[in-house]
Amino acid sequence: MNRTKIEDTLLKIGVPAGIKGFTYIADAIEVFEERGTDIGITKELYPAIAKRNKTTPPRVERNIRHALGVARDCRERLEVVDKYIGFTNCTNSNSLKRLHMMLKREETE
């Protein structure tokens, strides 16, 4: 999957490009592309992203949660946010997997 497409979608849903979570979410989608979505989020995904960015898994988790929260708080983009990450069951895991699934669907259309 194209990194530009991932970043464009994050901007579309309201994740500011200047926050660390933006990069970490894009990295998460790339890891899902490489390893699949059945990997452990806390045991595999966060450590992989942390290693890429020379930080810790708890910081990755917190920054992703913050970035997704910022997007959900952007009331002008409710439909787009709901399409890509949703407003129910708002865990990082569910939001990231939903974002990945929606991007994959768009890729095949």
ABEGO torsion letter per residue (X at the ends): XBAAAAAAAAAAAGBBAABAAAAAAAAAAAAAAAAEAABBAAAAAAAAAAAAAGBBAAAAAAAAAAAAAAAAABAAAAAAAAAAAEABGABAAAAAAAAAAAAAAAAAX
